[in-house]
Amino acid sequence: MIDLKTKQAFWAEQLPIFKEKYWIPEHLDVLEFDMNGGCFDIAEGVKTDLSEEDLFDVYHRVNSGWAMWKKAVDFMKSKVPTWISVTDELPPTDIMVLICWADAPDVTPEQDYMTIDEDLNSVWANYQNDPPSHWMHFNKVPSVKVTSGFKYQIQPIDLPENLFNWFHPDIELFNTIEEGVEAYTQEQWEQLKLNLRVEIETQLLDYDEIPNVPEDAVVWPNWKPEPPEQGLFLIAAFDSEDGPVLWWANPKAESKEK
């Protein structure tokens, strides 16, 4: 069982990020966080124009969001692969991996792959003169074989029970958007698609198209949306001012360009 101090350290680390990302900031003005209970409470003596019913609705919505946030963080941490020392094991050839150097821990990890030279020696394609000390799989995502060899391409995964504000975990590895910014520039959007090696088709829905999910819901339970056309798979589902938005990956579009 995790002790209270460990939980409090986790809460203290995640609270500022959660508050920054929470989609209705004014909700947080009437609440305070209980560092012993690990949840939000209605602030004592708070002055607000909200009715008691609305105040309790805010209380439940924020705590539901906080619960989902914690689950998402735990899920992402469980998916993070470990660094593998090159002295223990070398990566398969011609498969892109993350690499780093033990003597430069603050350097952002690079991307590279091993190849076979004319003398049948395994060498790093772009870092022969400065070989890395450790490497890491891209979140253990299967590589897809294309005409030029083995390259990364985002793959479909089992969808969670709750699709509200869900993103495929591999998007985080290749995201191009700056932290705290909510919208992509056209250049960032094109780079994301290039990194994932798929086209991304955006689908905007109305709430009446989602079974048993009202407009103010923060949980979209047991909803398995059908792709707009065969061959697409879901990589993101999130709320917006205009309604639910789905991102569908089209792997065939990228392969046609080869």
Residue pairs with C-beta under 8 A, 6 or more apart in sequence:
4 36
7 38
8 35
11 33
11 35
11 38
12 35
14 69
14 70
14 73
15 33
18 65
18 66
18 69
19 25
19 28
20 180
21 69
22 28
22 62
22 65
23 239
24 61
27 58
27 61
27 62
28 40
28 62
29 48
30 42
30 43
30 46
30 48
30 50
30 55
30 58
31 40
31 41
31 42
31 43
31 58
31 59
31 62
32 40
32 41
32 42
32 43
32 44
33 39
33 40
33 41
34 40
34 41
39 63
39 66
40 59
40 62
40 63
40 66
41 59
42 55
42 56
42 59
48 55
50 58
61 216
61 218
64 218
64 219
65 218
68 162
68 164
68 165
68 218
68 219
75 169
76 169
76 172
79 139
79 140
79 169
80 139
81 136
81 137
81 139
81 140
82 136
83 100
83 134
83 135
83 136
84 91
84 134
84 135
84 136
85 133
85 134
86 131
86 132
86 133
86 134
86 135
90 114
90 122
90 135
91 97
91 113
91 114
91 135
91 137
92 114
93 113
93 114
93 115
93 116
93 122
94 113
94 114
94 115
94 149
94 150
95 113
95 143
95 150
96 111
96 112
96 113
96 138
96 143
96 150
96 151
96 152
97 111
97 112
97 113
97 135
97 136
97 137
97 138
98 109
98 110
98 111
98 135
98 136
98 137
98 138
99 109
99 110
99 111
99 112
99 124
99 127
99 132
99 134
99 135
99 136
100 107
100 109
100 110
100 132
100 133
100 134
100 135
100 136
101 107
101 130
101 132
101 133
101 134
102 133
102 134
103 133
109 136
110 127
110 132
112 124
112 125
112 126
112 127
112 132
113 124
113 125
113 150
114 122
114 123
114 124
114 125
115 122
115 123
115 124
115 125
116 122
116 123
117 123
124 131
124 132
138 152
138 170
138 173
139 169
139 170
139 173
141 152
141 154
141 155
141 170
142 155
143 150
143 151
143 152
143 153
144 150
144 151
144 152
144 153
144 155
144 197
144 251
146 153
146 255
146 258
147 258
148 258
151 197
152 197
153 196
153 197
153 198
153 251
153 254
154 168
154 170
154 171
154 196
154 197
154 198
154 235
154 249
154 251
155 170
156 233
156 234
156 249
157 168
157 169
159 166
159 224
159 234
160 166
161 221
161 222
162 219
162 220
162 221
163 220
163 223
163 225
163 237
164 217
164 218
164 219
164 220
164 237
164 238
164 239
165 237
165 238
165 239
166 236
166 237
166 238
167 235
167 236
167 238
168 234
168 235
168 236
170 196
171 192
171 196
171 235
171 236
174 192
174 195
174 196
175 192
176 184
176 188
176 189
176 191
176 192
176 195
177 183
177 184
177 188
177 192
184 192
189 200
192 200
193 199
193 200
196 235
196 249
197 251
197 254
198 249
198 250
198 251
198 253
198 254
199 249
199 250
199 253
199 254
200 235
200 247
200 248
200 249
200 250
201 228
201 232
201 247
201 248
201 249
201 250
202 245
202 246
202 247
202 248
203 228
203 245
203 246
203 247
203 248
204 240
204 242
204 243
204 244
204 245
205 243
205 244
205 245
205 246
206 243
207 213
207 214
207 215
207 243
207 244
209 244
210 220
210 223
210 244
211 223
212 221
213 220
213 221
213 223
220 237
220 244
225 234
225 237
225 246
227 233
227 234
227 248
228 248
231 250
231 251
231 252
232 248
232 249
232 250
233 248
233 249
233 251
234 246
234 247
234 248
234 249
235 247
235 248
235 249
236 245
236 246
236 247
237 244
237 245
237 246
237 247
238 244
238 245
239 245
